[in-house]
Amino acid sequence: MAAPKRGRSASAQSKPGRSLALILIAIVALAGGMFASGNTTPRLGIDLAGGTSITLKAKADQGSAINKANMDTAVDIMNRRVNGLGVSEAEVQTQGNDHIIVNIPKGTNSKEAQQQVGTTAKLYFRPVLTSEPSTGAKPSPSPSASTGGSASPSPSSSASAKQKASSPSSSSPSPTASSTSQGRAVTGALKADATPSSSASAGASSSPSAKSSASPSAAPSASSGANADVAKLQAQYAALDCSRPAERAKAGSGAKPGDPIVACGENNKVWYKYVLGPAAVDGTEVKKAAAVFDTQGASGWQVQMNFTSSGAKKFADITGELAKKQSPQNEFGIVLDGQVVSSPFVQQAITGGQAEISGSFTQKEAQSLANMLSYGALPLSFKEETVTTVTAALGGEQLHAGLLAGAIGLVLVVIYLVVYYRGLSVVAMASLLVSAVLTYVLMSLLGQAIGFALNLPAVCGAIVAIGITADSFIVYFERIRDEIREGRSLRPSVERAWPRARRTILVSDFVSFLAAAVLFIVTVGKVQGFAFTLGLTTVLDVVVVFLFTKPLMTLLARRRFFADGHKWSGLDPRSLGAKPPLRRTRRPAGPVAGPVDPKEA
């Protein structure tokens, strides 16, 4: 029964080079991927690289409770606002039940960021006066090109899928596409909306009839002011390039609900620019919106809306006016924070307080639009609790202090290993070096892959991992020493000590990883960085011990310096108090031999 064990042990002992080659190949492959991707350094968090951290507290001061749905929607809206500033690598996340943390890296105007994320989102339904794909600035159309009212649409060289707004009981067929106008003269429509008699609730001022019914006795000063507003809006529309995030964020900013605005919206991955009339319906007048799948028709996913009594009347009025017009002036833009999230067209007046938006929606798109309609005009307001700005210089000092603390801890561990384990410290230091290289490479790759940012708590987690990794080596070394104290030579001691040390290492690392996982799940913010780093280094500890430390120890056991128990090897049997070697005594000869203890046999 002993022979198979010796055979397996000898086989495992004779091929440690395979494990060493495997981990070295993994290091080379990961390092090659790091250099090929260009991410040669870990991505730093705000506390190390500098930036602005804003803490917002939600207030239920508008009749709605603070719940998970509202908080998650607020996070989505703030993410879109920050992204609209052209900011990359920003973090927006909830903390607890009523707090939101917004972390914006350096290079961003902190005041503008505070204004973007600290105000309550607003949702409006506005009539579309004109729209076209945004491909950069275009010459402003001449005012003399308009003959009054809305100009006739010119043919378009492209078509975009549009959604249709209708009553749930409507049986009219839903067209699959509508033409997109380009270069359309919009002066007449703009002038109509700029007249003093324009109404924000009915939206009828954008029609030609509204323009023709303007009072001839209007004061010349009012007329000249309206013309100035029209010219200004035309200039904004002509210069607007919605393909640029910075211009999208500024489009329509500061405009009042009763004023026409320019805005941007994305349709089929193409950015469009719009001129929109005064707000006809407020988002707070949408009682409920839901994404449903049409099982009886061919429209697929659609969004169904229910309005309040006042909203139903306003929506019926505006859709009745829009249904009389040609494309794109038969559309209404659903505008959230100055951005058009959808622009369905209308074929008939929608009454009854219920409407549905159908088109080429995917399930995700329909649910996203329904959430915006339901929660876009958030009843929650937010109060700034803290605004912390960290300069790059301060972040560099913190990083330097963290690295210095890690270096001091590493030096102390190395000194302890050298003093106590002597020659065995070479194995420990080589294993620590391999673990450090793997950790650095993985952190650099994960910064691009999953957005992992190395903050100060994460650095602390890496420092704590030094002790965890060293603890695994100590467990294995002490098991080997125990075998030598029993009187065995080094090579069998290395193999016999491994199974017991392996169990202890796995249990210890499992407990550390479980603590890191629980900490990562139940916490938010910077503490998650500590937990993530601790969990990552714990997993790497298992990999390094199994694929590097154990095979390297097997190879060194074949060297005379360690095998003969040199006094500087850390494995000297006399200094360890080893027992005499086993099986050195012979049985006494002759028939008069006493009983033999089974243990000695």
DOBAFI-179434 format. One record per residue (C-alpha): chain; x, y, z. Coordinates in steps of 0.1 Angstrom, whole numbers. Layout:
[rec 'A',[X,Y,Z]]
...
***
This chain:
[rec 'A',[0,0,0]]
[rec 'A',[30,23,5]]
[rec 'A',[44,18,-30]]
[rec 'A',[17,37,-49]]
[rec 'A',[21,67,-25]]
[rec 'A',[58,68,-31]]
[rec 'A',[52,66,-68]]
[rec 'A',[28,95,-69]]
[rec 'A',[51,116,-46]]
[rec 'A',[81,109,-68]]
[rec 'A',[61,118,-99]]
[rec 'A',[49,151,-85]]
[rec 'A',[84,158,-71]]
[rec 'A',[101,151,-104]]
[rec 'A',[81,177,-124]]
[rec 'A',[80,210,-105]]
[rec 'A',[93,227,-137]]
[rec 'A',[58,224,-153]]
[rec 'A',[42,245,-126]]
[rec 'A',[69,271,-127]]
[rec 'A',[67,273,-165]]
[rec 'A',[29,277,-163]]
[rec 'A',[30,307,-140]]
[rec 'A',[58,324,-158]]
[rec 'A',[39,320,-191]]
[rec 'A',[8,335,-174]]
[rec 'A',[29,365,-162]]
[rec 'A',[44,371,-197]]
[rec 'A',[10,368,-214]]
[rec 'A',[-6,393,-189]]
[rec 'A',[23,417,-191]]
[rec 'A',[21,415,-229]]
[rec 'A',[-16,423,-228]]
[rec 'A',[-9,453,-205]]
[rec 'A',[17,468,-229]]
[rec 'A',[-3,460,-260]]
[rec 'A',[-34,478,-245]]
[rec 'A',[-13,508,-235]]
[rec 'A',[-26,506,-199]]
[rec 'A',[9,503,-182]]
[rec 'A',[-2,520,-150]]
[rec 'A',[-32,513,-127]]
[rec 'A',[-60,538,-130]]
[rec 'A',[-60,561,-99]]
[rec 'A',[-90,572,-80]]
[rec 'A',[-100,607,-71]]
[rec 'A',[-82,607,-37]]
[rec 'A',[-49,599,-55]]
[rec 'A',[-52,616,-89]]
[rec 'A',[-73,646,-78]]
[rec 'A',[-109,656,-86]]
[rec 'A',[-142,665,-70]]
[rec 'A',[-164,644,-47]]
[rec 'A',[-200,656,-42]]
[rec 'A',[-223,640,-15]]
[rec 'A',[-260,646,-21]]
[rec 'A',[-289,638,3]]
[rec 'A',[-323,632,-11]]
[rec 'A',[-353,650,3]]
[rec 'A',[-389,638,0]]
[rec 'A',[-403,674,-1]]
[rec 'A',[-426,670,-31]]
[rec 'A',[-449,642,-19]]
[rec 'A',[-430,612,-29]]
[rec 'A',[-412,587,-8]]
[rec 'A',[-374,580,-10]]
[rec 'A',[-373,545,-25]]
[rec 'A',[-349,524,-45]]
[rec 'A',[-366,531,-78]]
[rec 'A',[-363,569,-75]]
[rec 'A',[-328,567,-62]]
[rec 'A',[-316,544,-90]]
[rec 'A',[-333,566,-116]]
[rec 'A',[-316,597,-101]]
[rec 'A',[-282,579,-105]]
[rec 'A',[-290,572,-142]]
[rec 'A',[-299,608,-148]]
[rec 'A',[-269,622,-130]]
[rec 'A',[-247,598,-149]]
[rec 'A',[-261,611,-182]]
[rec 'A',[-255,647,-170]]
[rec 'A',[-219,641,-160]]
[rec 'A',[-213,623,-193]]
[rec 'A',[-228,652,-211]]
[rec 'A',[-200,673,-198]]
[rec 'A',[-176,651,-217]]
[rec 'A',[-162,636,-184]]
[rec 'A',[-148,601,-185]]
[rec 'A',[-143,578,-156]]
[rec 'A',[-168,595,-134]]
[rec 'A',[-186,576,-106]]
[rec 'A',[-222,581,-95]]
[rec 'A',[-235,557,-69]]
[rec 'A',[-259,554,-41]]
[rec 'A',[-247,553,-5]]
[rec 'A',[-272,540,21]]
[rec 'A',[-309,548,15]]
[rec 'A',[-309,585,8]]
[rec 'A',[-274,596,-3]]
[rec 'A',[-257,598,-37]]
[rec 'A',[-220,601,-42]]
[rec 'A',[-207,617,-74]]
[rec 'A',[-169,614,-80]]
[rec 'A',[-156,635,-109]]
[rec 'A',[-119,632,-118]]
[rec 'A',[-96,661,-124]]
[rec 'A',[-99,683,-155]]
[rec 'A',[-136,692,-149]]
[rec 'A',[-151,725,-139]]
[rec 'A',[-163,716,-104]]
[rec 'A',[-189,745,-103]]
[rec 'A',[-204,734,-136]]
[rec 'A',[-205,698,-123]]
[rec 'A',[-223,708,-91]]
[rec 'A',[-249,726,-111]]
[rec 'A',[-254,696,-134]]
[rec 'A',[-258,670,-107]]
[rec 'A',[-274,690,-79]]
[rec 'A',[-307,701,-96]]
[rec 'A',[-339,682,-99]]
[rec 'A',[-345,666,-133]]
[rec 'A',[-372,682,-155]]
[rec 'A',[-393,665,-182]]
[rec 'A',[-414,683,-208]]
[rec 'A',[-433,675,-240]]
[rec 'A',[-425,702,-266]]
[rec 'A',[-437,704,-302]]
[rec 'A',[-410,699,-328]]
[rec 'A',[-406,729,-352]]
[rec 'A',[-377,715,-372]]
[rec 'A',[-350,689,-370]]
[rec 'A',[-321,675,-390]]
[rec 'A',[-290,653,-385]]
[rec 'A',[-262,672,-368]]
[rec 'A',[-230,670,-388]]
[rec 'A',[-214,703,-376]]
[rec 'A',[-222,740,-380]]
[rec 'A',[-242,751,-410]]
[rec 'A',[-249,786,-424]]
[rec 'A',[-278,802,-408]]
[rec 'A',[-309,803,-431]]
[rec 'A',[-318,837,-443]]
[rec 'A',[-350,852,-427]]
[rec 'A',[-362,862,-462]]
[rec 'A',[-364,825,-471]]
[rec 'A',[-396,821,-452]]
[rec 'A',[-430,831,-465]]
[rec 'A',[-448,826,-433]]
[rec 'A',[-458,795,-415]]
[rec 'A',[-438,763,-417]]
[rec 'A',[-419,758,-449]]
[rec 'A',[-427,728,-471]]
[rec 'A',[-404,698,-463]]
[rec 'A',[-376,692,-487]]
[rec 'A',[-367,657,-498]]
[rec 'A',[-342,639,-475]]
[rec 'A',[-314,617,-485]]
[rec 'A',[-318,595,-454]]
[rec 'A',[-346,579,-435]]
[rec 'A',[-347,572,-398]]
[rec 'A',[-371,549,-379]]
[rec 'A',[-396,569,-359]]
[rec 'A',[-420,561,-332]]
[rec 'A',[-457,568,-334]]
[rec 'A',[-479,583,-306]]
[rec 'A',[-515,572,-307]]
[rec 'A',[-544,563,-285]]
[rec 'A',[-545,526,-273]]
[rec 'A',[-578,522,-293]]
[rec 'A',[-563,537,-325]]
[rec 'A',[-565,513,-355]]
[rec 'A',[-546,534,-380]]
[rec 'A',[-515,517,-394]]
[rec 'A',[-482,527,-379]]
[rec 'A',[-457,537,-406]]
[rec 'A',[-422,523,-402]]
[rec 'A',[-402,553,-412]]
[rec 'A',[-406,590,-420]]
[rec 'A',[-384,613,-440]]
[rec 'A',[-360,636,-422]]
[rec 'A',[-358,672,-433]]
[rec 'A',[-326,690,-439]]
[rec 'A',[-320,727,-446]]
[rec 'A',[-356,736,-438]]
[rec 'A',[-364,773,-434]]
[rec 'A',[-377,777,-399]]
[rec 'A',[-380,815,-395]]
[rec 'A',[-418,815,-398]]
[rec 'A',[-424,789,-372]]
[rec 'A',[-399,805,-349]]
[rec 'A',[-416,839,-353]]
[rec 'A',[-450,823,-346]]
[rec 'A',[-437,809,-313]]
[rec 'A',[-420,842,-304]]
[rec 'A',[-452,863,-305]]
[rec 'A',[-465,875,-272]]
[rec 'A',[-497,856,-277]]
[rec 'A',[-480,822,-278]]
[rec 'A',[-493,797,-253]]
[rec 'A',[-471,771,-236]]
[rec 'A',[-499,749,-227]]
[rec 'A',[-517,745,-260]]
[rec 'A',[-488,746,-284]]
[rec 'A',[-509,761,-311]]
[rec 'A',[-487,791,-317]]
[rec 'A',[-464,771,-339]]
[rec 'A',[-491,767,-366]]
[rec 'A',[-493,790,-396]]
[rec 'A',[-528,801,-385]]
[rec 'A',[-514,813,-352]]
[rec 'A',[-489,834,-370]]
[rec 'A',[-515,849,-393]]
[rec 'A',[-538,858,-364]]
[rec 'A',[-511,879,-347]]
[rec 'A',[-526,913,-337]]
[rec 'A',[-516,940,-363]]
[rec 'A',[-516,966,-335]]
[rec 'A',[-487,950,-317]]
[rec 'A',[-461,975,-306]]
[rec 'A',[-431,979,-329]]
[rec 'A',[-408,974,-299]]
[rec 'A',[-423,940,-291]]
[rec 'A',[-421,930,-327]]
[rec 'A',[-384,939,-329]]
[rec 'A',[-378,921,-297]]
[rec 'A',[-394,889,-310]]
[rec 'A',[-374,892,-342]]
[rec 'A',[-342,895,-321]]
[rec 'A',[-352,864,-302]]
[rec 'A',[-359,845,-334]]
[rec 'A',[-326,855,-349]]
[rec 'A',[-307,845,-318]]
[rec 'A',[-324,811,-318]]
[rec 'A',[-317,806,-355]]
[rec 'A',[-280,814,-349]]
[rec 'A',[-279,788,-320]]
[rec 'A',[-295,762,-342]]
[rec 'A',[-272,768,-371]]
[rec 'A',[-241,767,-350]]
[rec 'A',[-252,737,-329]]
[rec 'A',[-231,705,-334]]
[rec 'A',[-248,677,-314]]
[rec 'A',[-220,653,-321]]
[rec 'A',[-199,671,-295]]
[rec 'A',[-207,663,-258]]
[rec 'A',[-199,698,-246]]
[rec 'A',[-224,714,-270]]
[rec 'A',[-251,688,-262]]
[rec 'A',[-248,697,-225]]
[rec 'A',[-252,734,-231]]
[rec 'A',[-280,732,-257]]
[rec 'A',[-312,746,-242]]
[rec 'A',[-296,753,-208]]
[rec 'A',[-313,782,-189]]
[rec 'A',[-344,782,-211]]
[rec 'A',[-378,786,-195]]
[rec 'A',[-406,761,-201]]
[rec 'A',[-425,788,-221]]
[rec 'A',[-397,796,-244]]
[rec 'A',[-387,778,-276]]
[rec 'A',[-353,760,-274]]
[rec 'A',[-327,742,-294]]
[rec 'A',[-319,707,-282]]
[rec 'A',[-301,674,-292]]
[rec 'A',[-314,639,-294]]
[rec 'A',[-300,605,-306]]
[rec 'A',[-319,583,-330]]
[rec 'A',[-304,551,-344]]
[rec 'A',[-270,561,-331]]
[rec 'A',[-272,594,-351]]
[rec 'A',[-273,627,-333]]
[rec 'A',[-301,651,-344]]
[rec 'A',[-306,688,-336]]
[rec 'A',[-340,702,-330]]
[rec 'A',[-359,735,-327]]
[rec 'A',[-386,729,-301]]
[rec 'A',[-416,751,-293]]
[rec 'A',[-427,760,-257]]
[rec 'A',[-435,732,-233]]
[rec 'A',[-470,719,-239]]
[rec 'A',[-472,692,-211]]
[rec 'A',[-451,690,-180]]
[rec 'A',[-436,656,-170]]
[rec 'A',[-453,658,-136]]
[rec 'A',[-486,654,-154]]
[rec 'A',[-477,618,-165]]
[rec 'A',[-493,596,-139]]
[rec 'A',[-478,563,-150]]
[rec 'A',[-458,548,-179]]
[rec 'A',[-450,512,-186]]
[rec 'A',[-433,491,-213]]
[rec 'A',[-455,464,-226]]
[rec 'A',[-453,439,-255]]
[rec 'A',[-481,440,-281]]
[rec 'A',[-491,403,-284]]
[rec 'A',[-520,410,-308]]
[rec 'A',[-504,434,-333]]
[rec 'A',[-471,437,-350]]
[rec 'A',[-458,468,-332]]
[rec 'A',[-437,447,-307]]
[rec 'A',[-426,466,-276]]
[rec 'A',[-444,498,-269]]
[rec 'A',[-447,524,-241]]
[rec 'A',[-481,531,-226]]
[rec 'A',[-488,564,-207]]
[rec 'A',[-515,576,-184]]
[rec 'A',[-520,613,-178]]
[rec 'A',[-535,632,-150]]
[rec 'A',[-568,651,-157]]
[rec 'A',[-550,684,-165]]
[rec 'A',[-523,666,-184]]
[rec 'A',[-548,647,-205]]
[rec 'A',[-565,679,-217]]
[rec 'A',[-532,696,-225]]
[rec 'A',[-520,664,-244]]
[rec 'A',[-552,662,-264]]
[rec 'A',[-549,699,-274]]
[rec 'A',[-513,697,-285]]
[rec 'A',[-517,664,-304]]
[rec 'A',[-548,678,-321]]
[rec 'A',[-527,707,-334]]
[rec 'A',[-497,685,-344]]
[rec 'A',[-519,660,-363]]
[rec 'A',[-528,688,-388]]
[rec 'A',[-491,694,-397]]
[rec 'A',[-465,678,-419]]
[rec 'A',[-434,661,-408]]
[rec 'A',[-414,669,-387]]
[rec 'A',[-439,695,-373]]
[rec 'A',[-463,667,-364]]
[rec 'A',[-439,654,-338]]
[rec 'A',[-435,662,-302]]
[rec 'A',[-402,659,-284]]
[rec 'A',[-399,643,-250]]
[rec 'A',[-372,664,-234]]
[rec 'A',[-354,654,-203]]
[rec 'A',[-328,678,-189]]
[rec 'A',[-327,696,-222]]
[rec 'A',[-321,664,-243]]
[rec 'A',[-347,649,-266]]
[rec 'A',[-350,612,-255]]
[rec 'A',[-378,605,-281]]
[rec 'A',[-397,623,-308]]
[rec 'A',[-428,604,-318]]
[rec 'A',[-451,617,-345]]
[rec 'A',[-489,621,-342]]
[rec 'A',[-516,613,-368]]
[rec 'A',[-547,622,-348]]
[rec 'A',[-557,639,-316]]
[rec 'A',[-551,617,-286]]
[rec 'A',[-579,620,-260]]
[rec 'A',[-589,601,-229]]
[rec 'A',[-557,606,-209]]
[rec 'A',[-541,574,-223]]
[rec 'A',[-515,571,-251]]
[rec 'A',[-490,547,-264]]
[rec 'A',[-457,551,-282]]
[rec 'A',[-449,523,-307]]
[rec 'A',[-421,518,-331]]
[rec 'A',[-390,497,-335]]
[rec 'A',[-383,495,-298]]
[rec 'A',[-362,468,-281]]
[rec 'A',[-373,457,-247]]
[rec 'A',[-345,477,-230]]
[rec 'A',[-353,508,-250]]
[rec 'A',[-390,506,-241]]
[rec 'A',[-383,501,-204]]
[rec 'A',[-357,529,-204]]
[rec 'A',[-382,554,-220]]
[rec 'A',[-410,542,-196]]
[rec 'A',[-387,548,-166]]
[rec 'A',[-379,583,-179]]
[rec 'A',[-415,591,-184]]
[rec 'A',[-424,577,-149]]
[rec 'A',[-395,592,-130]]
[rec 'A',[-379,617,-153]]
[rec 'A',[-393,647,-134]]
[rec 'A',[-381,634,-101]]
[rec 'A',[-402,644,-71]]
[rec 'A',[-370,641,-51]]
[rec 'A',[-348,671,-46]]
[rec 'A',[-312,669,-34]]
[rec 'A',[-292,689,-9]]
[rec 'A',[-255,691,-11]]
[rec 'A',[-240,679,21]]
[rec 'A',[-203,679,12]]
[rec 'A',[-182,690,-17]]
[rec 'A',[-146,678,-15]]
[rec 'A',[-120,689,-40]]
[rec 'A',[-87,670,-40]]
[rec 'A',[-59,685,-60]]
[rec 'A',[-35,664,-80]]
[rec 'A',[-6,675,-57]]
[rec 'A',[-25,663,-25]]
[rec 'A',[-34,631,-43]]
[rec 'A',[3,626,-52]]
[rec 'A',[12,631,-15]]
[rec 'A',[-13,605,-4]]
[rec 'A',[-1,580,-29]]
[rec 'A',[35,587,-19]]
[rec 'A',[25,581,18]]
[rec 'A',[7,549,10]]
[rec 'A',[35,535,-11]]
[rec 'A',[60,545,17]]
[rec 'A',[39,527,43]]
[rec 'A',[38,496,20]]
[rec 'A',[75,497,15]]
[rec 'A',[81,499,53]]
[rec 'A',[58,470,59]]
[rec 'A',[75,450,32]]
[rec 'A',[110,457,45]]
[rec 'A',[100,446,80]]
[rec 'A',[85,414,67]]
[rec 'A',[117,407,47]]
[rec 'A',[139,414,78]]
[rec 'A',[118,390,99]]
[rec 'A',[121,363,72]]
[rec 'A',[158,367,68]]
[rec 'A',[165,366,105]]
[rec 'A',[142,337,114]]
[rec 'A',[142,316,82]]
[rec 'A',[176,325,67]]
[rec 'A',[180,306,34]]
[rec 'A',[143,299,32]]
[rec 'A',[137,337,30]]
[rec 'A',[149,335,-7]]
[rec 'A',[118,314,-15]]
[rec 'A',[95,338,4]]
[rec 'A',[110,369,-13]]
[rec 'A',[108,354,-48]]
[rec 'A',[71,344,-41]]
[rec 'A',[63,380,-29]]
[rec 'A',[79,394,-60]]
[rec 'A',[58,372,-83]]
[rec 'A',[27,381,-63]]
[rec 'A',[35,418,-66]]
[rec 'A',[40,416,-104]]
[rec 'A',[7,397,-109]]
[rec 'A',[-11,422,-87]]
[rec 'A',[3,452,-106]]
[rec 'A',[-4,438,-140]]
[rec 'A',[-40,428,-131]]
[rec 'A',[-48,462,-116]]
[rec 'A',[-35,479,-147]]
[rec 'A',[-57,457,-169]]
[rec 'A',[-88,459,-147]]
[rec 'A',[-87,497,-148]]
[rec 'A',[-97,496,-184]]
[rec 'A',[-117,464,-184]]
[rec 'A',[-141,470,-154]]
[rec 'A',[-132,506,-144]]
[rec 'A',[-113,496,-113]]
[rec 'A',[-97,527,-97]]
[rec 'A',[-68,524,-73]]
[rec 'A',[-77,546,-43]]
[rec 'A',[-60,550,-9]]
[rec 'A',[-81,522,8]]
[rec 'A',[-72,499,-21]]
[rec 'A',[-35,506,-14]]
[rec 'A',[-42,497,22]]
[rec 'A',[-57,464,10]]
[rec 'A',[-26,457,-9]]
[rec 'A',[-4,464,22]]
[rec 'A',[-26,441,43]]
[rec 'A',[-22,414,16]]
[rec 'A',[16,414,22]]
[rec 'A',[10,399,56]]
[rec 'A',[-15,374,43]]
[rec 'A',[9,362,16]]
[rec 'A',[38,359,40]]
[rec 'A',[16,340,64]]
[rec 'A',[11,313,38]]
[rec 'A',[48,308,34]]
[rec 'A',[53,307,71]]
[rec 'A',[27,279,75]]
[rec 'A',[44,258,48]]
[rec 'A',[79,264,62]]
[rec 'A',[68,255,97]]
[rec 'A',[53,222,85]]
[rec 'A',[86,214,68]]
[rec 'A',[105,221,100]]
[rec 'A',[81,198,120]]
[rec 'A',[89,170,96]]
[rec 'A',[126,176,100]]
[rec 'A',[122,176,138]]
[rec 'A',[107,141,135]]
[rec 'A',[140,129,120]]
[rec 'A',[132,130,83]]
[rec 'A',[155,143,56]]
[rec 'A',[145,174,36]]
[rec 'A',[131,159,3]]
[rec 'A',[105,137,20]]
[rec 'A',[98,165,45]]
[rec 'A',[89,189,17]]
[rec 'A',[64,164,2]]
[rec 'A',[49,152,35]]
[rec 'A',[45,188,48]]
[rec 'A',[26,200,18]]
[rec 'A',[-8,183,23]]
[rec 'A',[-12,196,58]]
[rec 'A',[1,231,49]]
[rec 'A',[-21,231,19]]
[rec 'A',[-53,226,40]]
[rec 'A',[-43,253,64]]
[rec 'A',[-35,278,37]]
[rec 'A',[-68,271,18]]
[rec 'A',[-88,275,50]]
[rec 'A',[-70,308,59]]
[rec 'A',[-73,323,25]]
[rec 'A',[-110,312,22]]
[rec 'A',[-118,331,54]]
[rec 'A',[-99,362,42]]
[rec 'A',[-117,361,8]]
[rec 'A',[-151,356,24]]
[rec 'A',[-145,386,46]]
[rec 'A',[-135,407,15]]
[rec 'A',[-165,395,-4]]
[rec 'A',[-190,404,24]]
[rec 'A',[-173,438,28]]
[rec 'A',[-175,444,-9]]
[rec 'A',[-212,436,-11]]
[rec 'A',[-225,455,20]]
[rec 'A',[-204,486,15]]
[rec 'A',[-201,514,-11]]
[rec 'A',[-176,539,-22]]
[rec 'A',[-140,537,-13]]
[rec 'A',[-143,508,12]]
[rec 'A',[-152,486,-18]]
[rec 'A',[-117,494,-32]]
[rec 'A',[-102,480,0]]
[rec 'A',[-124,449,-2]]
[rec 'A',[-117,443,-39]]
[rec 'A',[-79,446,-35]]
[rec 'A',[-80,423,-5]]
[rec 'A',[-100,397,-24]]
[rec 'A',[-78,399,-55]]
[rec 'A',[-46,395,-36]]
[rec 'A',[-60,366,-16]]
[rec 'A',[-68,347,-48]]
[rec 'A',[-33,355,-61]]
[rec 'A',[-18,341,-29]]
[rec 'A',[-33,307,-36]]
[rec 'A',[-21,308,-72]]
[rec 'A',[14,318,-62]]
[rec 'A',[17,292,-33]]
[rec 'A',[5,263,-55]]
[rec 'A',[22,271,-87]]
[rec 'A',[54,289,-76]]
[rec 'A',[63,284,-39]]
[rec 'A',[57,247,-37]]
[rec 'A',[75,238,-69]]
[rec 'A',[104,261,-61]]
[rec 'A',[108,245,-27]]
[rec 'A',[108,210,-43]]
[rec 'A',[137,221,-66]]
[rec 'A',[157,237,-37]]
[rec 'A',[153,205,-17]]
[rec 'A',[176,188,-43]]
[rec 'A',[204,213,-36]]
[rec 'A',[230,203,-11]]
[rec 'A',[229,236,7]]
[rec 'A',[194,229,18]]
[rec 'A',[193,191,17]]
[rec 'A',[224,188,40]]
[rec 'A',[209,212,65]]
[rec 'A',[235,240,63]]
[rec 'A',[233,263,93]]
[rec 'A',[223,292,71]]
[rec 'A',[197,273,52]]
[rec 'A',[171,277,80]]
[rec 'A',[167,239,80]]
[rec 'A',[196,228,102]]
[rec 'A',[184,197,121]]
[rec 'A',[205,203,152]]
[rec 'A',[193,239,156]]
[rec 'A',[157,227,151]]
[rec 'A',[162,200,178]]
[rec 'A',[156,171,154]]
[rec 'A',[152,135,168]]
[rec 'A',[176,108,157]]
[rec 'A',[169,94,123]]
[rec 'A',[142,68,121]]
[rec 'A',[149,31,117]]
[rec 'A',[186,33,127]]
[rec 'A',[184,6,154]]
[rec 'A',[183,-31,145]]
[rec 'A',[163,-58,162]]
[rec 'A',[182,-79,188]]
[rec 'A',[193,-112,174]]
[rec 'A',[184,-146,190]]
[rec 'A',[152,-163,199]]
[rec 'A',[148,-144,232]]
[rec 'A',[135,-112,217]]
[rec 'A',[109,-93,236]]
[rec 'A',[76,-82,222]]
[rec 'A',[79,-55,195]]
[rec 'A',[58,-23,197]]
[rec 'A',[38,-20,165]]
[rec 'A',[46,17,164]]
[rec 'A',[83,10,164]]
[rec 'A',[79,-17,137]]
***
